[in-house]
Amino acid sequence: MSPSITIGAMIALTLYQTSARAADWYTGAMPQKDSSDWIVAVNTSVDITTQNSRFADVNGTFAPTGSLNQSGARLRVDGVAGTYSYQSTETGGTVHGAQESGAALAGYEWIDPETSVAVYAGGDFRHDTLSIPDPSNPVIGSSFGLKASGEFNTRPTASTDVSGYASYETNKSAYFTRLRAGYLIAPNLYAGPEVAALGDAFFNQERVGLYLGGMKFGNVRFALASGYLYDRVRKGGAYASLDARLGF
C-alpha cells in the first residue's frame, strides 16, 4: 500500500496521527505566536476505508530561514504507517498487509497573498510485509528510493479555495494525487468536491467525495472528507479521512 492511502491511502492514521503540540496552544501558559512567526508546521492525516485499510501519516515542514508565511527554502520529514487486507487471486486466501515508510525531502515554496506553490524532492524508505505469501503481489520487503512531490493552494475569489497535491516514489512506483475545490459556507469553513487517485506496483484506486475544511481550534486547522472509491484489487467501497495542521 502506498502513502496515498494514507492519503491516501489514507492518510487517516491515527491515522496518521498524533500531532506534536506547541506548549502555548494546549496549556495556555504562553501567548500564541503570531502566524508570521511560524517556522514549523505539523500535518497529520488518518484514512480508513470499508475495504479494511487503515493508514496514518504525519509530516513536519520546516522553514530554515524566515517563516512558513514567506517564500523560501523548506525541509520536510514524512512518516506513514498502515494496514490493509484483500483476497488473493492466486491462493484464494485473505492476505493481511502492513506498510511503514519514511522520507526526508528538501524544497522551495513560493507565496503571495492568495496563492502558495511548493515542490520537494529527496529520498525515502519503505517496508512492506504480508501475512502469507502471494505471488500476485510484488509489494513486499524493504527498499530505498527517491520521492518527489508538489502542492498548491489558491483563492481565486474571496469565497473560493482550490488546493492540490501530487507525489511519486520510485519505491514500488507509488503515487498519490488529490484535488479539492471549496466554497466558503461559513467563517473559516469551506465545502466542496474532491477527487483523488493513488496506487503502486500492486493496486490502483480512484476516489470522488466531499470535504469540509478550514475549521480552526487554536493553532490547529482540520479537514474532513468522505466519499466513494474504486480499487482495482478490491473493487468498490467508501473512504473517510481526517487531516489536521498545526503551526508553531
N, C-alpha and C positions, 0 to 999 in steps of 0.2 A: 504494500500500500504506500502511496506517496503522501507528502505533506499536503498535497492538495486536499486530501480528505481532511484533512485537517483543516483543510481549509478549507480543504478542502478539504479533503478528505479530511473533514473535518475536522477543525480546526476545531470545535469544541473543546476537551481535553480539559480539562478537567476542572477539564478537557482542555485541554490546553490550558490548567490554569489556576495557578495560584500566582497572582502578580505580587511583585515586591511593592511595598507601600512606603511612601515618604512619611517621616515622623510627623511633619506638620499637617498631614492630611488626616491620619487616623487617631492622633492623640489630642490635637488642638494645642499642643504645648508650644508650638511656634506659629507665627503668622504664615499664611500661604504665600509662596513666592509668586511674584508676578510672572505671567506666562512668558514674557520676553526673556526671563532668566533661565528657562528650561534648557538643560543640556542633555537630559536623558528621557527617553520615552520607552515604557514597557508595554508591549502589546501581547495580549493573551487571547486564545481562541479555543473554544470547545465545540466539537462537531460530533453529532450522533445521527445514525440512520436506522430505519426499520430493517435494514439488512444486516443488523448486528455488527456494525462497525462503530468504534468509539475512538476518537483522536483528540489530542490536546497539543497546543502549540504555544510557546512563549518565546518572544524575542525582545532584545533590548537594542535600541538605536541611540548612538552617542554622537554628540557634536564636539569633536576635539578642539575646535576653535569657535568662538561666537556662541550662538544658541540655535536651537532647533527651529526657531521662527525666523531665521536669517539664512540666505543661501550660503552653502558651504559644504565642506567635506563631511562625510558620515562614516561611522563604523557600526557594524551590526553583527550580533551573535544570535543564533536561532536554534531552538531545540524542538523536536517533535517526537511524540510517542503515542502509540495506539494499538488497538487490537481489531481483528476482523475475522469473519468465517465465511465459508462458501462450500458448496457441494462440488467435489472433484468430478470432472467429466471422464477422467482416466480410471479412478478407483471406485467412484460412486459413493465414497465416504465423505464425512464432514471434515473439512480442514480448518483448523484454527491457526491464524497467523498473528504475529506480533512484529512491530516495527519501531525502531528508535533511530533517530538521525539528528545530526547537528551540523551547523555551518558557521563559518566566520567570513564576513564579507566587508568590503570597503566600497564606498561610492560617493556620489555627489548629489545634492538636492538643490534645485532652482526654485525660488519662492518669490511670488509677487503678491499683492493684496488679495487676489481672488483665485490664484492657481499655484499648485506646487507639483513638481515633477522630480522623481528621484530614480537613479539607476544604481545597481550594485553588482559586484562580481567577486568571486572568491572560491574557497574550497569547502567541501562537505564530506561527511562520513555517514554511512548508512549500514544498519544491521537488521536483517530480516530472518525470522525463524518460522518454521511450520510444524504443527503438531505431528503430522505424518508426512512421509514423502509423497510428492505429487509431481510426476513427470511433466505435466502441462504447465507448471508454474516455475518460471525461471528466476523469480524474485526471491532469492534466498542467499544467506551468507552475509559477509561483511565486505565493504568496498569503499574506496575513496574516489572522489570525482570533483568536478567543477560545477559551480552553480552561478546562474545569472538571473537577475530579477529587475523589474521595473514597476513603478506605481505612479499614479497621478490622482489629484483631486482638484476639481474646479467648480466654481459657482457662476454659471452663465448669466444668471439673473439673481435678484435679491431673494427669490423664493425657490430656487432650484439648486441641486447639488449633484455632481456626477463624479464617480470615482472608479478606478480600475487598478487591477494588479495582475501581473503575469510572472511566472518563474519557470526555469528549465534546469534540470540537473542531468549531467552525464551519467550519474549513478542510476541504473535501471531505466534510463530515458524518462524520468519522472517529470511531469509538468502540471501546472495549475494556472488557470486564468479565471478572473471574475470581473464583471462589470455591474455597477449599480447606478441607478438614476433615481433621485429622490425629489419630492416636493415638500416644502415647508408647510406642515399642517397645524403646528403649534410652536411656541417659542422653543428653540433648540430641539425640535422633533421633526425629522424628515421621514417620509414613507414613499415607497416605490418598488419597482421590479428589480430583480437581479437575475443574471444568467451566469453560469459557470461551466467550465469543462476541466477535467482532471484525469490523470491516468499515469501509467508507467508501462514497463515491458509486459505486464500481465493483464491489466484491466484498463478500460476506458469508461468514463462516466460523464454524462451531461446533466445539468441541473437548471431548473427555472423556478423562481419563487418570488416572495415578497420580503421586504425588510423594513425595520424601523430603526433609525439611527439618530445619533446626536444627543440622546439622553445623558444628562450630566449629574454627577454626585461628587461634590468636592472637585478634586483634580482628575476624576475618572469619567470617561465617556464610554457609553455602552451602545451596542447594536445587536438586534435580534433578527434572525432570518429563518424562514421555513418554506418548504415547497416540495416539488416532485423531482425525482431523479430517475435516470435510466442508466443501468450498468450493463456493460457487455457480458459480464460473467454472471451477475445475479439478477439481471432484468430490472423491472420497475420497483419503485419504493418511494419513501419520503425521507426528508432530512430536516434537521434543525441545528442552528448554530448560535453561539453567543460569543461576541467579541467585546473586549474591554481594552481601553488605552489609558495609561497613567503617565503623566508628565511631571518631572520634578527637577 
